Structure formats: C-alpha cells, structure tokens
Amino acid sequence: MAYCHRFSPATLAARDFVRSGKLGKVLYFRVAFTGYVPFYIDLWRTEPAISGGGCLMDNGSHALDLFQFIVGPVSDSVKTNLLFTKPDRGDMAASIMVSSVDGAAGHIMVGWYNSKGDCLFEVVGTDESLYYDYVSGKTMQVYKAGQEKPEDLELDGSADVRFVRQYDAFRQAIQGKPTVLATFAEGLDIVKAVERCYAAAQGAVGKI
C-alpha cells in the first residue's frame, strides 16, 4: 500500500523511539497536513463518485497511517468534524480525534481550505517527546523531561526522500525482501478507520 510518509527519515526515527521505549508511555500524537488550495473544490479530488470523498479520504488516510505506523493500531473510537463548501462535493477540511488500542490520544488535522498551512507531526511521551516540521528538513526536535530546550536530532535525509525510498521498497518487495511498506491488512484497517470517521461526522458537519 502506497503510504509514502512511512519512508520519511523522521517517521522511521519516531517509530524507533516509540518501539525502543525512549519516549516512555506515549500520551499524545498530532499530525497536520493543511494548506490553502481552494481550486480543489472543483477537482476530481472532491468528486465523491471518483475519489470516494474529499480531504479526509485523501490526506487523512496518510495521517491515520502515520498514527498507525508510529503509535499503533487505531481504535474504534473516533470523533470527526468535516467542512463542505459546496453541495454534493467532498470535504475540504477535516479534524479527527482518535486513540490507539493502547490508549494514546491522537489529533489529526487535514485540509485544503486552511488559511495557515502546516506539514508536521509530534509524539508526546512521559519521558521524551518528538517534533518534526517537514519544512525543517533534516532535523527533528527531541524534548526530554525536565529539559527546557530541545535537542536537534540529525536525520539522514529530508522528507522528500520518502518517494524515492518508497519506489526502492516496491522493487525490494517484488524481490521478496522485507520492507516497511503497508501490508494489505494495514491498508484495509486505514480504510475502515476513514469510514468510521465519515460515519462519526454525520450530524457534526461544518458548512460555509
């Protein structure tokens, strides 16, 4: 499954931090993929018959997989608010509250109609926390409990290398080598999570 964000050096480093226990108990995960591209209102991306939805289906699926990949599987409990700008078109922005099966909270914001653009994620633990802004490139900030200023962790590449590394992983998978590509089961779990988000948004939908 083509979830390219798995191949960002920052994402892989964050997953290693979580798995090693360096963060302590993971309390909170936040990701934001937002920007202002209003012409998407009339593109195929918001034509439900083609895209299946809108921003939540598109960017939200990547954000949910980041949560799944770094923190763990998404629980059945979700809360969602969507923004629609035209009747019979897909959503242009979404705010999602989720949790992991282990109880870590997650906040996901995606949007194509946001006046402030963001492309970042952070993971907050009881011992250490991580913050990564895609614009910052090759460094991720590491916050340690009781320490005022974060430390810069040098990464082996910017977020842009994720596409090349994903292509390499497809080739490796064909050769039967192990990769961090999302499995079919993991992809299906995200589709189900997206469907739960759309269902949860019924009756809590924002319109302008």
N, C-alpha and C positions, 0 to 999 in steps of 0.2 A: 504494500500500500504506500502511495507516494506522499508521505508526511515528511517534507523536506527539513523541517525545523529540528528533527532528531539528529541531523548531521551538523548542526552548528557546534563549533567547539565549546561555546558557553553552555549549551544544553547538555552535552556529554559530560562536561566538568560538573555541572549541577547535579546530574544523576549520580555521578561518582561520589560527590559529597554526601548525598542522601543515603546511598547504599552503604557507605563506609561508617555512617553514624556520626560524622563530624558535626552535623547540624543539631544533634540531639533529637528530640522529638519534633517532627515537622508540625508547625501550627497553622501556617497560612501560605498560600500560593496566589500570586497575582500575575496576570498577563494582560497586556493591552496591545491590540493591533488596530489602530484607528487612523483616520485621515479624512480629508475633505475632497471627495471626488463625486460631486452631485450628478454628473452626467451618467453615472451608473444607474440612475433611476430608470433610464430608458434602454439600458443594455440587456443582453441575454442573461447576465448575472442575476437580474431581478425579475426574469420571466419564469414564473414557477413551473410552467409546463416543460421548460428546458433545464433550468438549474435546480429545480426542486424546492427553492426557497429564496433566500437572499444572503445577506451578510453572515447570518448565523450559520447557514449551511456551508458557506464558502470559508471565510476566515475563522469562524467559530469552531469548525471541525479541527483545524490545525491547532488552535488554542487548547481545545479539550484534549487533543493527543499529547500536547506538551505536558499538561497536568498528569495525564495517564503515564507518560514516559518517565517523568521526573519524580512525581509523588506517589502514584499508584492508581489502581482502577477507580473509576468514578462510581459513586454510589447511586442508588435510585432517586435520592432526594435532590431536586433541582428547583431553583426559582429563576424566572426569566422575565425580562421586560423587553419588548421589541418596539422599534419605531418604523412606521409605514408612512410614506409621503404621498403615495398615490393608491387609489383603489385597485385591487386585483394585481398589484405588483408585490415583489418580495420585500422583506425588511431591509432597511438601510442602516440600522444600528441595533445592537443588542447588548444587554447587560445580564450576566449569568452568575448566579451563586450556586456553587456545587460543593460537594465534600467527597473525600476519599473514603474507601471502605474502612480505613484505619482512623477516620475522624478528622483529618486535616481539612481546613476550610479553603475554598478556592473562589476567587473573584475574577471573572473574565469579562473584558470589555472589548468589543469589536465594532467597527463602524466605518461607513463611507460618507457620513454626513456630520462628522465631528469637526468643529472649528479648530480644535487642538489635536495635532497628530502625535501619536505615540507608537513606539515599537519596542517593547521591553517586557521583562519578566523579573519577578523576585520570589525568593523562597525564604520564609522566616522560620527559624527553629529556636529551640530553647537555649542552645549553646552558640550557634553561629547562624548568620543569615547571608544570603547572596542577592546581589542586584546586578542586572545586566541590561544595558541600553544598546540596541542594535547599532545606533549611530556611533557609540563609543568605540566600536570595532574590536580591538584585540585585548581588551581588559575587562575583567569582571570584579566588582567590589565585594569584598568579604568583610562582614561585620562580626566581631567577636563580642561575646557578653562582657560588659564592663569596660569596653574599649571605646573611646569617643569617636575616633576617626577610623574609617575602613581601610583595609589593605587592598592594593590593586593586584589582582591575580592575572599574570600574563598568559594569554591563550595562544594556541598555535595557528591562529588564523581568525579573520573576521567572520561575521555571519554569512557573507556572500559565498564562502567556500562550500556551504551546505549543498548547493546544487550539483557541483562537480563531484563531491563525495557521495551524493546520492546516486548519481549515474554510475560511479565506480561500484557501489554496493549492488546495484541491479546486475552488473556484469558478474560480480562475485557470487551472487545468489544463483545465477544461471550455471555457474561452475560448481555449485554445491557447497560453497564456502559460507560460514556463518557471518551474518551482518546484523545491524540493529534496525533493519527495515521492519516496519509494522507488519505483523502477520495478518492473515485474513481475519482471524478471530479478533485481533485488536482493532482492526478497521471496522468490523461489524459492531464491536462494543461502542465505538465512537458514533457510528450511525444511529445506534439505539439511543445513545445519550443525547444526540441532536434532536431526535424525535421526542424524547422526554421533555427537552427544553421547549420545543414548539408547543407541545401539549400543555406544559405548565404556563405558557404565556397567554393562553386563551383566557380572556377576562381580565388580563393585566397588560393590555396592548396600548402603547402610546401612539397617538396620531397628531399630525400637524396639518 
